[in-house]
Amino acid sequence: MWKPNQPVSNTPPTPEPVKPVVPVPTFETGPLTVARPSTAGQSAVVTAEQATIGKSLIVKGEVSGSESLYIDGKIEGSISLPGNRVTVGRNGQVAASVSAREIVVLGKIRGNCTASDRVDIRSEGSLTGDVIAARISIEDGAFFKGGIDIRKPGESKNGVPAEPVTDRAD
């Protein structure tokens, strides 16, 4: 109906623009795998599964497995997670020898660390012990006391390649 005090418009009202429907990703249970270029002696697939040791947990003994580990509690003993990452969180305290593909230190480690790839000591981290790794990074403000042994991937303790390398086309 026409109202005398309102302007008259001959154009029909414009409809609301239609927003496209964006599908919500769904996740299946199980590990998320990401393909990586293969390097000598390392697997080509990395899993996104990660176990967590919370602030109030204390573990004494041997920790081993086949997934990455985030530590925010305390561990005494040894940690062996070859091919995976060990992350010591800001509240984490580790008094153990640590062996993994990658070791990230935000908290404290007292013990020797062996990484097939790298050791990363962040600015708030503290590592007291010897390090054997292919790569190491120590941020400004981090604490490190110990020795560093840089080894090429696949190299054994005496400096000889762990597996003979041959260049042959099959």
C-alpha positions in Angstrom: 0.0 0.0 0.0 1.1 3.6 -0.9 2.0 5.9 2.0 2.1 9.6 1.1 5.2 10.7 3.1 7.6 8.1 1.6 9.4 8.4 -1.7 8.2 6.1 -4.5 10.7 3.7 -6.1 10.0 1.9 -9.3 12.8 -0.7 -8.8 12.0 -3.9 -7.1 13.8 -4.7 -3.8 17.2 -6.4 -4.3 17.4 -9.9 -2.8 20.1 -10.8 -0.3 23.2 -12.0 -2.0 23.5 -15.8 -1.8 26.4 -16.9 0.2 28.3 -19.9 -1.1 28.1 -23.0 1.1 31.6 -24.0 2.3 31.9 -27.6 3.1 33.1 -28.3 6.7 36.0 -30.7 6.6 35.4 -34.0 8.4 38.2 -36.0 9.9 38.3 -39.7 10.2 39.8 -41.4 13.1 43.4 -42.4 12.7 46.7 -40.7 11.9 47.0 -37.9 9.5 49.9 -38.6 7.2 52.0 -36.2 5.2 54.3 -37.2 2.4 57.8 -36.0 2.7 60.8 -36.4 0.5 62.6 -39.5 1.5 66.2 -39.2 2.9 68.6 -41.9 3.6 67.6 -44.0 6.6 64.4 -42.1 7.3 60.8 -43.0 6.5 58.9 -41.0 3.9 55.7 -40.6 5.9 55.3 -38.6 9.1 52.2 -39.1 11.3 50.5 -36.3 13.0 49.6 -38.3 16.1 51.1 -37.0 19.3 50.9 -38.3 22.8 51.0 -35.9 25.7 52.3 -36.2 29.3 50.5 -33.5 31.3 51.7 -31.2 34.0 50.7 -33.4 36.9 52.2 -36.6 35.5 55.5 -38.2 36.6 56.9 -41.0 34.6 59.9 -43.1 35.9 61.4 -45.7 33.6 61.6 -46.2 29.9 59.4 -44.5 27.4 59.3 -45.9 23.9 56.9 -46.0 21.0 56.1 -45.0 17.4 54.4 -41.6 17.7 55.5 -38.1 18.7 55.5 -37.1 22.4 54.8 -33.7 24.1 56.0 -33.6 27.7 54.7 -31.0 30.1 55.2 -33.2 33.2 58.3 -35.0 34.6 60.1 -38.0 33.1 63.1 -39.9 34.7 64.8 -42.7 32.8 65.0 -42.9 29.0 63.0 -41.8 26.0 63.4 -43.7 22.7 61.1 -42.6 19.9 63.1 -43.1 16.7 61.6 -41.4 13.6 59.4 -39.1 15.8 59.5 -35.8 17.6 60.0 -35.2 21.3 58.9 -31.8 22.5 59.6 -30.8 26.1 57.0 -28.1 26.9 57.6 -25.0 29.1 56.6 -26.9 32.3 58.4 -30.1 31.2 61.3 -31.5 33.2 63.2 -34.5 31.8 66.0 -36.3 33.6 66.6 -38.9 30.9 68.6 -39.8 27.8 66.5 -38.8 24.8 66.7 -40.5 21.4 64.4 -39.3 18.6 64.3 -37.9 15.0 63.7 -34.4 16.3 64.0 -32.9 19.8 62.5 -29.5 20.7 63.3 -28.1 24.1 61.1 -25.4 25.7 61.5 -26.7 29.3 64.4 -28.6 30.9 66.4 -31.6 29.9 69.1 -33.2 32.0 70.7 -36.0 29.9 72.2 -36.8 26.6 70.2 -36.2 23.5 70.6 -38.1 20.2 68.6 -36.9 17.2 68.7 -38.4 13.7 67.6 -35.0 12.3 67.8 -32.0 14.7 67.8 -30.6 18.2 66.1 -27.2 18.8 66.6 -25.4 22.1 64.2 -22.5 22.3 64.8 -19.3 24.2 63.2 -20.5 27.4 64.7 -24.0 27.2 67.6 -25.6 29.1 69.6 -28.6 28.1 72.4 -30.0 30.2 74.1 -33.0 28.5 75.8 -34.0 25.3 74.0 -33.7 21.9 74.5 -35.9 18.9 72.5 -34.6 15.8 72.7 -33.7 12.2 71.6 -30.2 13.0 71.2 -28.0 16.1 69.8 -24.6 16.8 70.1 -22.7 20.1 68.0 -19.5 20.4 69.2 -16.4 22.3 68.4 -16.8 26.0 68.5 -20.6 25.9 70.8 -22.5 28.3 73.1 -25.3 27.0 75.9 -27.0 28.9 77.5 -30.0 27.2 79.2 -31.3 24.1 77.9 -31.2 20.5 78.7 -33.9 17.9 77.3 -33.0 14.5 76.9 -36.1 12.3 75.7 -36.6 8.8 72.4 -38.5 8.5 73.1 -42.2 8.5 76.6 -41.8 10.0 77.6 -44.2 12.9 79.5 -43.3 16.1 83.0 -43.8 14.5 82.3 -41.5 11.6 81.9 -44.3 9.1 78.6 -44.5 7.1 76.2 -46.8 8.8 75.1 -48.3 5.5 77.2 -48.5 2.4 76.1 -45.9 -0.2 76.1 -47.1 -3.8 75.1 -45.2 -6.9 73.5 -47.6 -9.2 70.5 -47.4 -11.4 68.0 -50.3 -11.3 
